Amino acid sequence: MKQILINTPIIPGDTMYKKSVVTLLALFAYQLLLAQSSALTGFPKSFTPQEVGRRLAYHFIDGRHDLYAAQYIHYAEVCTWNGALDYAVKAKDQKLIKLLQDKFEPFFDREKPLLPPMNHVDYNMFGSLALKLYQLTKDERYRKLGLAYADTQWELPAGANKEERAWADKGFSWQTRLWIDDMYMITVVQNEAYKVTGDRKYIDRAAKEMVMYLDELQRPNGLFYHAPDVPYYWGRGDGWMAVGMPDLLTALPKDHKDRARIMQGYLTMMKSLKEHQRPGGMWNQLINEPDFWPETSGTAMFAYAFIRGIQQGWLNAAEYGPAARKAWMAMIPYIDERNNVTEVCIGTGKKNDQQHYHNRPRNAGDFHGQAPYLWCAAALLGK
């Protein structure tokens, strides 16, 4: 066919012309698909998403719970659990799926006191895990539990304060606080509730909230301060936005009124992140500070955002594919012999002090880092 295209005179309107156009379009589509996937495949031994995902997911099975004040399941554990489930499904690892399900089972009886209360943005995102498990098992216990967390995120409690009532009156979650973390914590549970029920109210909530956060917090360069009164581009803080946007866009109906605004925010952020990637592939603890140390959790979140954008066709594969691959290749050597991700910044509250961010302790095996590594591994296994 290639020879015919090159050497044979073609008259517009004849059959050969039409076939040639179709063939050219098919070749172009194939080459585009190849370009999109080539940078995200063919990893060397020990760097494949299958190997990395398996190492981290089975390590999670053996780990102890991560608790808030020795009381409730921490959101970072939920994020890691979700990542392990996504990996298990993509890898078609039925044994791992069963182990992850079995790890949850005690929450219905002896570990029930560990369930987070439904009164805080970080607590309510626990529902996303139950809803993921429902999609795999169709066990109504998961559905009931997960939807309770999704619904109470918008149900104003009787004892709500003035600020919480003000947010609710505007149609936002009463748990709104304008911290960039929220754009994963809120959208993930509402998104999963939408997948389970098909009820547009859940995805509408998530999109409305996301647009408001973008309007309030995104800087002209596409990045986000840790908080409006803390003018520092903290890696993992920005990472929650970087992950929350593509996850929401993937589920958001194509005709949704908020889609264009969210896509604009996402693409603007991705462009800026690409410009700030370090030559070795990592991003630093403060994104725009070249003298700060490379931090793994933020790097993994940004890599995930690139991977998802490439796969969905939102990001130019030729431009972003090499950056995503470079990040993945740089991340893996930070996993130690115990399958713990190292150089993970510990949980960090906002503080208007640059040195505060530089001096943060770094944990090995912290779920804030284990989770986005698993997200990347699952994403690299395909859409």
N, C-alpha and C positions, 0 to 999 in steps of 0.2 A: 504493500500500500504506500509506503514511503516513496518508492521509486516512481509510482504512478503520480503521486502528488508533485514530485519534482520535475519529471520529464514530460508529462502529458499535458498538452494545451487544454485548458478547461474553460468552457463557455458558461457564464452565469445563467442560471435557470435550467441547465440540462441536468440529467440524473447524476452524472459523474461529479458535477459541481456540488450538488446537494450532499452526496455521499462524502465528498472530500471535506466539506465544512463540518459535517458530523464527526468525521474521523479526527480532524484537527482539534475540535472541541473535546473529544474524548481523550486525545493525547495530552491536551493542556490540563484537563481535570486530573488525569493520572499523575502527571508531573507535579502538579500542585499538591496532591495527596502524598506523593513520595517526599516532597520537600518538607511537608508538615511533619512527617513521621520519622525521617531519617536521623535527625538530631536527637530524637528521643528513644532511639532503639540501638541495638548493637553495643551494649555496654560490656566492658571486659569482666572477667571472672571476679567475684567479690563485690562488684559494683552493680550487678543486675538488680532490678526492682524485686524480682522473685526472691533472691537471696537476702537482700536487706530487709524486705518486708517480713520474711519468715523469721529472721533472727529477732527482730524487734517485737513482733506479734506474740511469738511463743514466750519470749522473755516477760511480756506483760502478763501472760497467764500465770506465771509463777510468782508475780510480785504481790506485795501487800497493798491494801487500800491506802490511798492518799486522802487524808481527812482534814477538814477545817477544824482547828482547835480540838482535835481528837473526837469530833462529833459527827460530821456529815461528809459525804463523798465530795471530793474537790472537783471543780469543773475541769481541771487539767487531766484528771483521771478519766472523766467522761469523754474528753476530746481524744485521748489515747485509745480508749475502748472503741469509740466510733471509727477511728482510723484502722484499728485492728480488724474490725468487722468489714470495713470497705475493702481492705486488702484480702481478707479471707474469701469474700464473694468474688472478687476479680480473679484470684488465684484458684478458685473452685476447690478450696481446701475445706471439705466437709468436716473433717476432724476438728479443725480450728474453730469453725462456726459453732460446733457442738460445745467445745470447751468454753468459748466466750458466752454462750447461752447458759451453761452450767454455772459459770462464775456469777451470773446475775441472779440465779434462782434463789439464793438465800435472802435476797431483798424482799421476797414475799413472805418470809417468816422470821427466822432468827436474826437477820441483819436489817430488818425493817427500820429499826431506830436510826440507821445510818442514812436513810433517805433524806435529802435536803428538804427543808421546809419551802413552801411555795410563796416566798415573800421577798425574793431578791433576784436581780437579773442573773447573777452567777449561779444561783441555786436552781432557778427554773429551767436552765438549759439542760439539766439532767433528763428532762423529758425527751430530748432528741434521741437518746440512747434507747429508751423503751420503744419509741416509735420505729427506729431502725430494726429492732428485734421483731416487732410486729410484722413488718414488711417481709421478713424472712420466714417467720413461723406461723403467722396468722393466729397466734394465741391472743385471745381477747384481753387477757390480763395486761399485756404490754400496751395494747391500744388504750385501754381505760386509764392506765397510769400516765402514759405519755400525754394524752389529750388534757388530763387534769393540769399538768404543768404548763401546757401551751395556753389553755384557757385562762388560768389564774394570772398569767402575765398581763392580761388585759382587764381582768375583773377587779375593780377598785375595792380594796378591803374597807371595812367599816371604820377602822382606826387610821385611815390614810391622812397624811399631813397636808398642809396647804399646797406645797410644791407638787406632790403626787397627784392631788386633785386637779391642779392646773394642767398637768400633762394629759391626764385622762379626758378632761373637758375638750382638749384639742384633738382627740382621737388617737393619741399616742399611748404607748404602754405607761402605766403608772410607775413602772420601774426605770423609766428613762432618767439618765443622769449626765448625758453628754460626755461619757468616757468612750474613747475609741474601741475599747474591748467589746462594748455592747453590740457592735455591728457584726459580731459573730454570735455572741451569747443570745441575743434576741432573735436574729434571723434564722439561726440553725434550728431552733425548736419550732418556730412558725412554719418554716420550710418543710420540715418533716411532717408536720401536722397536715399541711396541704397535700403532700404526696399520699398520705394515708386516707384522707377524707375526700379529696377533690374539691373541698370547699374553698372558694376564692377568698373568703374573708381572711384566711391565714396568710396567703401570699400577698394580699393587699396590705395587711398590717405590716409585714416585713418590708415591703417596698416603700410604703409611706414613711416608715421610721428611717430607712436607709437614706432616702432623699433629704430628709430633715438633717440628719447627721452630716451628710455631704455639704449641704448648704451652710451649716454652722461651723464645721471643723476643718474642711479641706482648704489647704493653703493654695495660692496661685501656682506654685510649682508642682502641685499634685500630691504632695505629702501632707502629713498630719502632725501637729504638735501633740505631745502627750496629753495636754489639756489646754484650754484656751489661755490659762494663766501660766503655762509652763512651756516656753518656746523652744522645745528640743524634739528632734525627730528620733524618738526611741524606736529601735528596730522592731521588737516584738509588738509594741503598741501599734505601729503602723501595719504590722503583719496581720492583726485581726481584721483590719479593713481590707487588706489585700486578699485575704481568703474569703471574707464574707461576701464581697461583691461578685466574684465569678460563681460562687456556689448559688447565690440568689439568682443571678442572671441565667444560669443553666435551667432553673425551674420556672422562671418567670415567663408567662405567656408572651408570644411575640408581639401581640397587639396591646400589651399592657401600657397604660398611659405613662408610667414611671420608668419604663425600660430605657428610653433614650437618655434620660438624665443620669441614671445609674451607669450606663455604658460610658457616657462621657467622663464621669468620675473615675471609672476603672481605667480607661485608656490613658487618661492624663497621669494617673498614678504610675501605671506601668512604664510609661516613657521616662518619667523621673527616676524610677527605680533602676532602670537599665543604665541610665547615666551615672548612677552612684555605685554600681557594682564594682567591687575591687578587682584589680587585674587577675588575682588568683581565683575569683569566682564567688567569694563570700561578700556579705555585707557586714558593716561594723555595728557595734552596740548603739552608737548614735550614727545614723545613716550617712550624714554629711560631714562627719569628723574623721579625716584620714588617720589621725593618730590614736583613735580608739581601737579596741581589740575586736577581732572577728567574732561574731556571735552566731550560734548555730540555730536557735529557734526562729529568729527573724529571717535568717537566710533560707531556711526550709519553707517558711511561709511564702516568701517572695518567689522561690523556685516553683512552688505549687501554683501560685497565681499565673506565672508564665506558662506552665504546662497546660493548665486548663484553657487559657486563652488561645494557645496554639491549636489545641485539639478542637476547639469550637470554631476556629477560623476567625476569631476576633483580633488576633495578633499576627503580624506578618511572620511566617515561619522562618524565612531566611534571615530575618533580623533578630528575632527573639529565641529561635531554636538553639543556636550556639550558646546564648547566655544561660538558658535553662540547663543545657547539658553541662556547661562549665560549673554552674552552681552545684548540681548533683554530684559531679565528680569531686568537687572540693569538700562537700559535706561528709562523704562516707568515711574518710580517714579519721574523723572526729568520733567515730563509734569505737569504744574500747573493747578489750577482750571479754568483758562481761556483758556485752551488748547494751551498754549504756552510752547514750549520746553525751558527750562532754562539752564544756564551754557553753553551758546553758545559763543565761542570766536568771537568777531567782525571781520570784514574784516581786514586783516593783511598783510601789505607789508613786504618784506624781510628787515632784519636788523641784522648785525653781532654783536648781543648783547643778551646773554641768558636772562638777566633780562627783556628785552623788551617783550619776549614771556610770561614770568611769570606775568607781570603787565597788560597784555591786558584786557580791560573791557569785561564783559560778559553780553550779552543781552538775555532777555526772548522774545521768539517769533521771533527771527531773522530767516529769511528764510534760511540762511545757515544751520540751525539746523532742521527747519520744513521739508525741502526737503528730506534729507536722512532718516528721520524717516518714511516718506511716502514711500520711495523706499523700505525700509525693510518690511513695512506692506504689500505692493503689492507683494513683492517677497515671503513672507511667505504664501500667498494665493495660491501658486503653480506656476509651470513653465508658 
